[in-house]
Amino acid sequence: MTAGTVLTILGGCLQLAGLGVAGLGVRRTRLEYARDRLGSWGQTKVWLGALLRLFKRLPPVTGTATMVISADAAGAAFNATVVAAPAADATAAEREQFLVERVIWLQKEAGRLRESVAREGRERRAAVNHLGGALNERADQLRKDIDSAMSDGLAQEAIGLWLAALGAVLAIIGAAL
């Protein structure tokens, strides 16, 4: 065997090995990053199925929706207070005093409700901010995990492509000799 033949065979073997390593890197990236996605054969079948559906008329899609509201859930949010009226034979001063007491009571109740709503609003805002912070931390960690998984597979793909390129160079040199 001549040196050119050996380099050509060695280059071809390196090209095949490089393409195999690159393919395994692509597979590794897919398994780590998108395990639930279909592989290349599954994607090809989906694509061919979509291509065949272009020539078929699909029946129209029909559907119905219903909504039920529970009266118990709607009524649970309200409280009722019974207010007794002044006696039927009450004087104008007694009626005025009764109304003044009711207004004062209503103002106190409105103030209490405002304070309660403000407190609950602050508590909910704090809970939402805490939850948002936790979600952002988890999303950052997930993003880092995904980047790490992708970079491992991409590094393997790069090695495979470098081997294939080296094999192509050796095959060209072997053919020139």
N, C-alpha and C positions, 0 to 999 in steps of 0.2 A: 504494500500500500504506500502510496506517496503521501507526502506531508499535506498536500492540498486536499486529498480525499479524507484524511484523518481530521483536518480542521473543519471540512464540510460536515462530516458525520457528527463531530463534537458540537459544532454550532447548531445543527438540527436538534440534537439531544437537549442542548441548553435552551433552545427555543421552546421545545415541548415541555421541559421541566418548568421553565418560567411561566408559560401559560397555565400550567397546572397549579403552580403556587399562587398565581394571581386569581385563578378561579376559586381556589380554596379561601383566599382572602375575601373575595366577594361573598362567598357562602358564609364565612365567619361573621362578617359585618351584618349580613341579613339575619342570621340566627340571633346575634346579640342585640341588634337594633330593632328589627321588625319581624319577630318570630311568627306573629299572627298573619303576616302577609303571605301570599302564595309564592312559591318558587318560580323559576323561569318557565317550567312546563305548565304550571297552573296559570301563570300570566298569559302564556300563549293560548291556552284553551279559552280563557276569558276573552281575550282579544278576538279569536276566531268566532266565538259565540256572539260577540257584539257585532262583528262583521256580518254574520248570517242574519241577525235580527234586523239589519237595515232593510232586508228584502221582505220581511214579514210585517203585516199590519197587526199591531197589538190592540186588544180590546180595551175600551175605555175603563178607567178605574173609577169605581163608585164607592162611596162610604157614607156612613152616618155618624153623628156624634150626639151624645146626650150629656146633660149636666144636671146634677142633683145638688141642692143646697139644703143642708140640715138646719132645721129651725132651732135645735138645741145649741148648735155651735154659734148661730147668729145671736141668740138670746143670752148666751153666757157672758157676753161682753158688757152687759148693762146691769146697773143696780137701780132699784126704785126705792124712793123714800115717800112715805105717806105723810102728807101735811094736813093737819087738822085746821079747820077754819075757826075763827072766833065764834063765840056763841051768837045765836040769832038775835038776842036782845042786847048785844054789846053796844056800847056808846061809840061815837066817832073817835074819841081819844083812845079807847081800847083797841078799836080796829086799826088806828094809825100805829099804836105801839106794837100790835101784832105784826103789821106789815114791816115796820122798821126792824123788828127782831128777825123776821124772815129774810130781809135784804142783807142784814149783817151776817146771818147764818149762811146765806148763799154766797156772799163775798168770801167768807172764810173757807167754805167748801170749794169755791173756784180757785182760791189761792192754794189750798191743799192739793187739788187736782193738777194745777200748773206745776207745783213743786214735784209731785209724783211723776208727772210726764217728763219733766226736765231731768229728774234723777234717772228714770228708766232710759231716756234718750242718751244720757252720758254713759250709763252702763252698757248699753247696746253699741254705742260708738266705740267704747273701749274694747268690747268683745270683738267687734268687727276688725278693729285695728290689730288686735292680738292675733286673730285668725288670719288676717292678711299677711302679717309678718311671718307667721308659721308657714303659710302657703308659699310665700316668696322664698323662704329658706329651703323648703322641700323642693320647689321648682328649680332653684339653683343647684341643689345637690343632684337632682335627676338630670339636669342639663350636663353637669360635669360627668356623671356616669355614662350618659349617652355619648358625649364627646370622647371619653376614654375608650368605650367599646368600639366606636367608629374608627378611632385613630389606630387601634391594634389591627383591625382588619385592613385598613388602608395602608398601613406599613407593610403588611404581608403582600398586598397587591403590588405595592411599589417594588418590593424585592423581586417578585415574579416578573414584572415588566422589565426591570434592569437585567435579569437573567435572560429574558427573551431578546432584549436588545443586544446583549453581549453575544448571544448565540447567532443572531443575524450578522453581526460584524464578523465573527469567526467563519460563518458560512460564506460570506462574500470574499473574505481573504482566501479561504480554501478554494473557492471557484476561480479566483484570479491566479492562483499558483498552478 
